[in-house]
Amino acid sequence: MAQQLAEITTANLTTIQKLQKLIQAPSVTPDDAGTIKWLSDQLCDLGFEILLIEEVQGVKNLIAKRHFSPGPSLAFAGHVDVVPANNKGWQVAPFSGDIVDGCIVGRGAADMKGGIAAMLSATEYLCKQPQARGTFYWLITSDEEGEAEYGSKRIAQFLHEQRIVLDACLVGEPTSDKVVGDTIKNGRRGALSGRVQINGRAGHVAYPENTINAAHIAGEIVSALTQLVWWKDEPGSKTHLQVTGITVPNIVDNLVPGECEITFNIRYSHGYKSDMVQALVESLLEDWQSQLQFVWERPCEPYYTGVKEHNCFLSLTERAIHQVTGHYPTLSTSGGTSDGRFFASPQTQVIECGVRNYSIHQVNEHVSISDLAIVEDIYISVLNNFFIENESFLENL
């Protein structure tokens, strides 16, 4: 499949055909199934310089650059990897890219190969415009759906090492809800998982005075956790703590448990950082400190892009969507984490914008042909506004 993909050029491919070819590459994390090489070939044909194409721990990354002339820098960031899929329940084979009732069906159609195909066509449009000013980067990985240790994190590290500072970054994640362009992400909440091991004293249930019931302590801890007050929450970015497991390794009903494990996940506002969240939870549970062991897992920091008075990429994206759809998008920081967190900084505004997300990771994941066309038009409008028509943005940078 990788060889077949590499041999296909974009010269005569429609956006639909590009998406179909991408879906037909079964790029389950971290395998890119030839898509990184294919994209690098297409971008080279469009005059891009390949700054990085590498494989680390089975993950493939791509950084491509097209410098038009002095001006601002924008990156398109995304991932070619997808979650697994088998044939059960699918109308068509999950890696076929077949068209059913006006929709392109296949794993990754919405998350997020549809966005990549649309941006590839939009990039072709931009590269034909002689008046384009600035520098355009493509940042693509095959490690977003997994642990994300060797993907966009590594790409961001490379940019830092090369002293490349982005003015803006558009992430092609599926963000729309009811119609394309109705919702964009101008940030994401942070995520943090916790594991608490409670050590009590086991014994016979008939003599509770000789025991310390770890399950009872767990109940008190769960109650305390769910009543935490997140006083630093920012408007529109509410913190939620959900207990995800309570495990007692007991096999008999007359034994007071001496051990219990609680697992929980916190999705927290950009008013916090992970170390602040950890400190708050550990402080809350100080009364049980002698009986607890904490393990913190998978910290993902939040990011947030607010409105800037000058050179605001958020406002530019909103305007581009309005130009195409006639309406302005709702701003949201909800949902899971994304690779946008690796590129956001005081210098770099990050916005996520893509197709509808209602079928992602599901059986019969799909994107309608009409939605694909709209998101392509939105991307063209963003590129046009950023590199060509937005004089205030270009002149003030």
GUDRENKE-975169 format. One record per residue (C-alpha): x, y, z; residue in one letter. Coordinates in nm, 4 decimals. Example, Ala and Ser with C-alpha at 12.3 -4.5 7.8 and 13.67 -1.06 7.14 Angstrom:
<sites>
SITE         xx         yy         zz   res
SITE     1.2300    -0.4500     0.7800     A
SITE     1.3670    -0.1060     0.7140     S
</sites>
This chain:
<sites>
SITE         xx         yy         zz   res
SITE     0.0000     0.0000     0.0000     M
SITE     0.2815     0.2452     0.0832     A
SITE     0.4359     0.1956    -0.2596     Q
SITE     0.1031     0.2444    -0.4337     Q
SITE     0.0355     0.5635    -0.2403     L
SITE     0.3769     0.7078    -0.3139     A
SITE     0.3232     0.6608    -0.6854     E
SITE     0.0008     0.8644    -0.6911     I
SITE     0.0334     1.2364    -0.7594     T
SITE    -0.2254     1.4985    -0.6756     T
SITE    -0.2136     1.6531    -1.0227     A
SITE    -0.5447     1.5100    -1.1378     N
SITE    -0.6981     1.4107    -0.8032     L
SITE    -1.0050     1.5806    -0.6630     T
SITE    -1.0311     1.6370    -0.2900     T
SITE    -1.2651     1.3375    -0.2730     I
SITE    -1.0075     1.1156    -0.4410     Q
SITE    -0.7312     1.2428    -0.2138     K
SITE    -0.9377     1.1509     0.0895     L
SITE    -1.0186     0.8096    -0.0530     Q
SITE    -0.6493     0.7386    -0.1130     K
SITE    -0.5653     0.8439     0.2424     L
SITE    -0.8408     0.6254     0.3893     I
SITE    -0.7212     0.3278     0.1851     Q
SITE    -0.3897     0.3447     0.3733     A
SITE    -0.4633     0.1580     0.7030     P
SITE    -0.2563     0.3909     0.9174     S
SITE    -0.3431     0.2626     1.2643     V
SITE    -0.1235     0.4317     1.5268     T
SITE     0.1736     0.4522     1.4949     P
SITE     0.1913     0.3048     1.1423     D
SITE     0.1594     0.5762     0.8779     D
SITE     0.1055     0.3152     0.6010     A
SITE     0.2909     0.5282     0.3481     G
SITE     0.0895     0.8466     0.3991     T
SITE     0.3818     1.0571     0.5262     I
SITE     0.5900     0.9789     0.2179     K
SITE     0.2907     1.0443    -0.0064     W
SITE     0.2208     1.3812     0.1528     L
SITE     0.5860     1.4820     0.1379     S
SITE     0.5933     1.4005    -0.2351     D
SITE     0.2811     1.6088    -0.2995     Q
SITE     0.4146     1.9024    -0.1003     L
SITE     0.7486     1.8846    -0.2807     C
SITE     0.5598     1.9078    -0.6099     D
SITE     0.4012     2.2270    -0.4746     L
SITE     0.7395     2.3847    -0.4013     G
SITE     0.7721     2.2916    -0.0351     F
SITE     1.1085     2.2222     0.1251     E
SITE     1.1145     1.9152     0.3494     I
SITE     1.2778     2.0195     0.6758     L
SITE     1.2152     1.6937     0.8579     L
SITE     1.0947     1.3484     0.7690     I
SITE     1.1898     1.0956     1.0316     E
SITE     1.0883     0.7820     1.2152     E
SITE     1.1177     0.7572     1.5936     V
SITE     0.9953     0.4493     1.7803     Q
SITE     0.7786     0.3547     1.4831     G
SITE     0.6289     0.7053     1.4591     V
SITE     0.6772     0.9069     1.1393     K
SITE     0.6804     1.2868     1.1353     N
SITE     0.6841     1.5437     0.8565     L
SITE     0.7739     1.9117     0.8557     I
SITE     0.7438     2.0890     0.5196     A
SITE     0.7992     2.4586     0.4462     K
SITE     0.6973     2.6879     0.1601     R
SITE     0.8464     3.0378     0.1844     H
SITE     0.6716     3.2841    -0.0438     F
SITE     0.8331     3.6115     0.0677     S
SITE     0.8924     3.8022     0.3940     P
SITE     0.5791     3.7946     0.6052     G
SITE     0.3964     3.6024     0.8785     P
SITE     0.4227     3.2282     0.9371     S
SITE     0.1309     2.9871     0.9561     L
SITE     0.1364     2.6120     1.0139     A
SITE    -0.1214     2.3485     0.9342     F
SITE    -0.0904     2.0683     1.1911     A
SITE    -0.2505     1.7268     1.1802     G
SITE    -0.2183     1.3520     1.2027     H
SITE    -0.2521     1.0640     0.9605     V
SITE    -0.2914     0.7931     1.2236     D
SITE    -0.6302     0.6485     1.3086     V
SITE    -0.7832     0.4244     1.5729     V
SITE    -0.8304     0.0542     1.4871     P
SITE    -1.1304    -0.0760     1.2936     A
SITE    -1.2582    -0.4163     1.1866     N
SITE    -1.5366    -0.5080     0.9455     N
SITE    -1.8009    -0.5708     1.2115     K
SITE    -2.1013    -0.3428     1.1652     G
SITE    -1.9556    -0.1433     0.8765     W
SITE    -2.1588    -0.0843     0.5617     Q
SITE    -1.8372    -0.1061     0.3603     V
SITE    -1.4837    -0.2127     0.4441     A
SITE    -1.3432     0.0399     0.6952     P
SITE    -1.0381     0.1135     0.4819     F
SITE    -1.2156     0.1309     0.1478     S
SITE    -1.3107     0.4980     0.1285     G
SITE    -1.6247     0.3981    -0.0595     D
SITE    -1.9017     0.6518    -0.1195     I
SITE    -2.2402     0.5698     0.0333     V
SITE    -2.5377     0.8093     0.0119     D
SITE    -2.3179     1.1073    -0.0624     G
SITE    -2.0704     1.0314     0.2149     C
SITE    -1.7117     0.9048     0.2052     I
SITE    -1.7032     0.6182     0.4543     V
SITE    -1.3921     0.4895     0.6247     G
SITE    -1.1765     0.5002     0.9311     R
SITE    -1.0177     0.8428     0.9549     G
SITE    -1.2612     1.0078     0.7131     A
SITE    -1.3462     1.2689     0.9778     A
SITE    -1.0572     1.2250     1.2207     D
SITE    -0.8704     1.3666     1.0470     M
SITE    -0.7867     1.2632     0.6917     K
SITE    -1.0776     1.4712     0.5626     G
SITE    -0.9091     1.7820     0.6981     G
SITE    -0.5760     1.6822     0.5438     I
SITE    -0.7293     1.6193     0.2009     A
SITE    -0.9145     1.9523     0.2131     A
SITE    -0.6031     2.1428     0.3190     M
SITE    -0.3957     1.9752     0.0478     L
SITE    -0.6368     2.1114    -0.2126     S
SITE    -0.6397     2.4504    -0.0416     A
SITE    -0.2599     2.4490    -0.0451     T
SITE    -0.2615     2.3838    -0.4198     E
SITE    -0.4791     2.6948    -0.4581     Y
SITE    -0.2446     2.9062    -0.2440     L
SITE     0.0670     2.7982    -0.4295     C
SITE    -0.0815     2.9295    -0.7543     K
SITE    -0.1211     3.2807    -0.6110     Q
SITE     0.1823     3.4972    -0.7062     P
SITE     0.0952     3.7632    -0.4488     Q
SITE     0.1207     3.5300    -0.1469     A
SITE     0.3460     3.6598     0.1304     R
SITE     0.4831     3.4767     0.4322     G
SITE     0.5803     3.1192     0.5139     T
SITE     0.3531     2.8155     0.5262     F
SITE     0.4423     2.5004     0.7215     Y
SITE     0.2861     2.1551     0.7214     W
SITE     0.3333     1.9620     1.0478     L
SITE     0.2075     1.6021     1.0248     I
SITE     0.2540     1.3027     1.2558     T
SITE     0.1417     0.9411     1.2894     S
SITE     0.1257     0.9551     1.6708     D
SITE    -0.1788     1.1542     1.7795     E
SITE    -0.4255     0.8802     1.8685     E
SITE    -0.1700     0.7035     2.0909     G
SITE     0.0524     0.8320     2.3687     E
SITE     0.1716     1.1282     2.1563     A
SITE     0.5250     1.1007     2.2902     E
SITE     0.7099     1.0912     1.9584     Y
SITE     0.4794     1.2863     1.7293     G
SITE     0.3805     1.6516     1.7533     S
SITE     0.5785     1.6813     2.0750     K
SITE     0.8903     1.5924     1.8771     R
SITE     0.7879     1.8264     1.5922     I
SITE     0.7502     2.1168     1.8363     A
SITE     1.0923     2.0336     1.9800     Q
SITE     1.2453     2.0468     1.6305     F
SITE     1.0864     2.3861     1.5628     L
SITE     1.2289     2.5148     1.8899     H
SITE     1.5743     2.3778     1.8108     E
SITE     1.5655     2.5489     1.4703     Q
SITE     1.4383     2.8720     1.6288     R
SITE     1.1268     2.8620     1.4125     I
SITE     0.8530     3.0711     1.5728     V
SITE     0.5038     3.0393     1.4294     L
SITE     0.2628     3.3298     1.4319     D
SITE    -0.0353     3.0994     1.4025     A
SITE    -0.1267     2.7332     1.3719     C
SITE    -0.4419     2.5793     1.2269     L
SITE    -0.5132     2.2255     1.3465     V
SITE    -0.7408     2.0275     1.1169     G
SITE    -0.9241     1.8306     1.3869     E
SITE    -1.2970     1.7674     1.3376     P
SITE    -1.4556     2.0452     1.5464     T
SITE    -1.7910     2.1161     1.3822     S
SITE    -2.1163     2.0029     1.5402     D
SITE    -2.4408     2.0341     1.3428     K
SITE    -2.2989     2.1994     1.0309     V
SITE    -1.9462     2.2626     0.9101     V
SITE    -1.8003     2.5786     1.0575     G
SITE    -2.0490     2.6141     1.3443     D
SITE    -1.7837     2.5380     1.6089     T
SITE    -1.4087     2.5858     1.6342     I
SITE    -1.1733     2.5164     1.9211     K
SITE    -0.9805     2.8132     2.0517     N
SITE    -0.8270     2.5997     2.3234     G
SITE    -0.8523     2.2695     2.5031     R
SITE    -0.8843     2.1765     2.8649     R
SITE    -0.5982     1.9939     3.0298     G
SITE    -0.6222     1.6261     3.1164     A
SITE    -0.4720     1.4357     3.4063     L
SITE    -0.5315     1.0849     3.5358     S
SITE    -0.4793     0.9851     3.8967     G
SITE    -0.4385     0.6508     4.0679     R
SITE    -0.4701     0.6277     4.4474     V
SITE    -0.3714     0.3128     4.6319     Q
SITE    -0.5308     0.2880     4.9769     I
SITE    -0.3593     0.0706     5.2345     N
SITE    -0.5715    -0.0424     5.5288     G
SITE    -0.5593    -0.3503     5.7495     R
SITE    -0.7413    -0.6684     5.6498     A
SITE    -0.9266    -0.8840     5.8981     G
SITE    -1.2426    -1.0766     5.9739     H
SITE    -1.5645    -0.8817     5.9246     V
SITE    -1.6851    -0.9999     6.2678     A
SITE    -1.4031    -0.8047     6.4359     Y
SITE    -1.3953    -0.4675     6.2607     P
SITE    -1.2216    -0.3091     6.5598     E
SITE    -0.9074    -0.4978     6.4562     N
SITE    -0.9174    -0.3745     6.0944     T
SITE    -0.8881    -0.0636     5.8827     I
SITE    -1.1354    -0.0956     5.5955     N
SITE    -0.9716     0.0356     5.2800     A
SITE    -1.3060     0.0359     5.0959     A
SITE    -1.4630     0.2620     5.3570     H
SITE    -1.1737     0.5041     5.3259     I
SITE    -1.2171     0.4916     4.9490     A
SITE    -1.5797     0.5994     4.9892     G
SITE    -1.4765     0.9005     5.1932     E
SITE    -1.2096     0.9916     4.9394     I
SITE    -1.4496     0.9632     4.6448     V
SITE    -1.6938     1.1906     4.8263     S
SITE    -1.4176     1.4449     4.8912     A
SITE    -1.2942     1.4350     4.5319     L
SITE    -1.6369     1.4942     4.3833     T
SITE    -1.6924     1.7987     4.6085     Q
SITE    -1.3722     1.9756     4.5088     L
SITE    -1.4244     2.3444     4.4284     V
SITE    -1.2357     2.4518     4.1173     W
SITE    -1.2167     2.8197     4.1994     W
SITE    -0.9742     2.9103     3.9204     K
SITE    -1.2028     2.7929     3.6401     D
SITE    -1.2177     3.0301     3.3451     E
SITE    -1.5463     3.1215     3.1713     P
SITE    -1.6371     2.8626     2.9110     G
SITE    -1.3766     2.6166     3.0410     S
SITE    -1.5167     2.4220     3.3335     K
SITE    -1.3191     2.1609     3.5266     T
SITE    -1.4647     1.8122     3.5736     H
SITE    -1.3359     1.5259     3.7882     L
SITE    -1.4753     1.1812     3.7149     Q
SITE    -1.4002     0.8713     3.9179     V
SITE    -1.3336     0.5962     3.6636     T
SITE    -1.2718     0.2957     3.8860     G
SITE    -1.2917     0.1601     4.2412     I
SITE    -1.1194    -0.1762     4.2747     T
SITE    -1.1132    -0.4009     4.5807     V
SITE    -0.9074    -0.7195     4.5325     P
SITE    -1.1361    -0.9281     4.7542     N
SITE    -1.2508    -1.2800     4.6703     I
SITE    -1.4507    -1.3593     4.9865     V
SITE    -1.7368    -1.1803     5.1593     D
SITE    -1.6211    -1.2165     5.5193     N
SITE    -1.2918    -1.0312     5.4834     L
SITE    -1.2470    -0.6614     5.5501     V
SITE    -1.0411    -0.5375     5.2549     P
SITE    -0.6967    -0.4100     5.3344     G
SITE    -0.6433    -0.2612     4.9894     E
SITE    -0.8454    -0.0532     4.7477     C
SITE    -0.7561     0.1437     4.4367     E
SITE    -0.9340     0.4499     4.3042     I
SITE    -0.8744     0.5825     3.9536     T
SITE    -1.0005     0.9162     3.8277     F
SITE    -0.9597     1.1586     3.5413     N
SITE    -0.9651     1.5375     3.5553     I
SITE    -1.0386     1.7620     3.2573     R
SITE    -0.9359     2.1029     3.3825     Y
SITE    -0.9671     2.4657     3.2808     S
SITE    -0.6810     2.6625     3.1310     H
SITE    -0.6768     2.8528     3.4617     G
SITE    -0.4692     2.5628     3.5944     Y
SITE    -0.1526     2.3734     3.5135     K
SITE    -0.1063     2.0042     3.5924     S
SITE     0.1184     2.0677     3.8956     D
SITE    -0.1471     2.2983     4.0439     M
SITE    -0.4149     2.0315     3.9973     V
SITE    -0.1968     1.7672     4.1600     Q
SITE    -0.1203     1.9917     4.4568     A
SITE    -0.4894     2.0751     4.5054     L
SITE    -0.5974     1.7105     4.5071     V
SITE    -0.3136     1.5959     4.7327     E
SITE    -0.3860     1.8797     4.9762     S
SITE    -0.7521     1.7777     4.9886     L
SITE    -0.6568     1.4232     5.0868     L
SITE    -0.4006     1.5128     5.3530     E
SITE    -0.6139     1.3575     5.6301     D
SITE    -0.5554     1.0142     5.4731     W
SITE    -0.1963     1.0801     5.3669     Q
SITE    -0.0401     0.8029     5.5766     S
SITE    -0.2588     0.5423     5.4054     Q
SITE    -0.2320     0.6611     5.0458     L
SITE     0.0057     0.6227     4.7552     Q
SITE    -0.0429     0.8578     4.4604     F
SITE     0.0457     0.7930     4.0980     V
SITE    -0.0213     1.0665     3.8420     W
SITE    -0.0486     0.9629     3.4779     E
SITE    -0.0727     1.1130     3.1267     R
SITE    -0.0623     1.4861     3.2013     P
SITE    -0.1783     1.6974     2.9066     C
SITE    -0.1509     2.0707     2.9609     E
SITE    -0.4343     2.3007     2.8503     P
SITE    -0.4017     2.5832     2.6036     Y
SITE    -0.6180     2.8826     2.5226     Y
SITE    -0.6244     3.1336     2.2372     T
SITE    -0.7944     3.4602     2.3218     G
SITE    -0.8661     3.7640     2.1103     V
SITE    -0.5694     3.9909     2.0331     K
SITE    -0.6061     4.3566     1.9466     E
SITE    -0.3713     4.3241     1.6486     H
SITE    -0.2814     4.0365     1.4173     N
SITE    -0.5431     3.8071     1.5662     C
SITE    -0.5605     3.4638     1.4007     F
SITE    -0.8755     3.3796     1.5955     L
SITE    -1.0563     3.6779     1.4432     S
SITE    -0.9129     3.5968     1.0997     L
SITE    -1.0474     3.2394     1.1209     T
SITE    -1.3881     3.3585     1.2371     E
SITE    -1.4016     3.6000     0.9456     R
SITE    -1.2978     3.3290     0.6981     A
SITE    -1.5776     3.1012     0.8196     I
SITE    -1.8294     3.3827     0.7905     H
SITE    -1.7162     3.4515     0.4352     Q
SITE    -1.7926     3.0906     0.3383     V
SITE    -2.0944     3.0003     0.5527     T
SITE    -2.2555     3.3326     0.6352     G
SITE    -2.2326     3.2714     1.0105     H
SITE    -1.9722     3.3071     1.2824     Y
SITE    -1.8589     2.9975     1.4737     P
SITE    -1.9125     2.9165     1.8377     T
SITE    -1.5875     2.9077     2.0345     L
SITE    -1.5259     2.5974     2.2436     S
SITE    -1.2586     2.4366     2.4601     T
SITE    -1.4572     2.1172     2.5203     S
SITE    -1.3767     1.7637     2.4172     G
SITE    -1.0582     1.5671     2.4564     G
SITE    -0.7037     1.6881     2.4305     T
SITE    -0.5350     1.7585     2.0978     S
SITE    -0.1891     1.8162     1.9562     D
SITE    -0.2655     2.1872     1.9496     G
SITE    -0.1201     2.2026     2.3007     R
SITE     0.2299     2.1363     2.1666     F
SITE     0.2280     2.4423     1.9398     F
SITE     0.0402     2.6992     2.1493     A
SITE     0.2528     2.9711     2.3084     S
SITE     0.2394     3.3441     2.3804     P
SITE     0.3754     3.3925     2.0266     Q
SITE     0.1590     3.1323     1.8509     T
SITE    -0.2200     3.1435     1.8358     Q
SITE    -0.3665     2.7970     1.7782     V
SITE    -0.7128     2.7354     1.6354     I
SITE    -0.8709     2.3990     1.5548     E
SITE    -1.1181     2.3875     1.2689     C
SITE    -1.2467     2.0961     1.0678     G
SITE    -1.5366     1.8797     0.9582     V
SITE    -1.8197     1.7520     1.1772     R
SITE    -1.7113     1.5247     1.4604     N
SITE    -2.0250     1.3228     1.5260     Y
SITE    -1.8979     0.9971     1.3675     S
SITE    -1.5333     0.9967     1.4774     I
SITE    -1.3966     0.6700     1.6209     H
SITE    -1.7291     0.5034     1.5441     Q
SITE    -1.8399     0.2243     1.3148     V
SITE    -1.9153     0.3751     0.9719     N
SITE    -1.7120     0.6893     1.0372     E
SITE    -1.7771     0.9220     0.7464     H
SITE    -1.7758     1.2724     0.6065     V
SITE    -2.0267     1.4004     0.3557     S
SITE    -1.8974     1.5208     0.0206     I
SITE    -2.0751     1.8537     0.0722     S
SITE    -1.9098     1.9006     0.4134     D
SITE    -1.5703     1.8220     0.2648     L
SITE    -1.6224     2.0917     0.0026     A
SITE    -1.7223     2.3480     0.2643     I
SITE    -1.4217     2.2855     0.4878     V
SITE    -1.1964     2.3121     0.1808     E
SITE    -1.3521     2.6512     0.1037     D
SITE    -1.2996     2.7585     0.4654     I
SITE    -0.9330     2.6573     0.4486     Y
SITE    -0.8895     2.8466     0.1210     I
SITE    -1.0468     3.1507     0.2842     S
SITE    -0.8133     3.1235     0.5854     V
SITE    -0.5056     3.0944     0.3624     L
SITE    -0.6230     3.3752     0.1398     N
SITE    -0.6880     3.6054     0.4359     N
SITE    -0.3588     3.5165     0.6040     F
SITE    -0.1161     3.5222     0.3131     F
SITE    -0.2790     3.7567     0.0630     I
SITE    -0.5634     3.9853     0.1663     E
SITE    -0.5097     4.0680     0.5321     N
SITE    -0.2939     4.3768     0.4955     E
SITE    -0.3057     4.4727     0.8636     S
SITE    -0.1784     4.1299     0.9658     F
SITE     0.0976     4.1361     0.7048     L
SITE     0.2099     4.4928     0.7659     E
SITE     0.2183     4.4845     1.1459     N
SITE     0.4268     4.1689     1.1798     L
</sites>
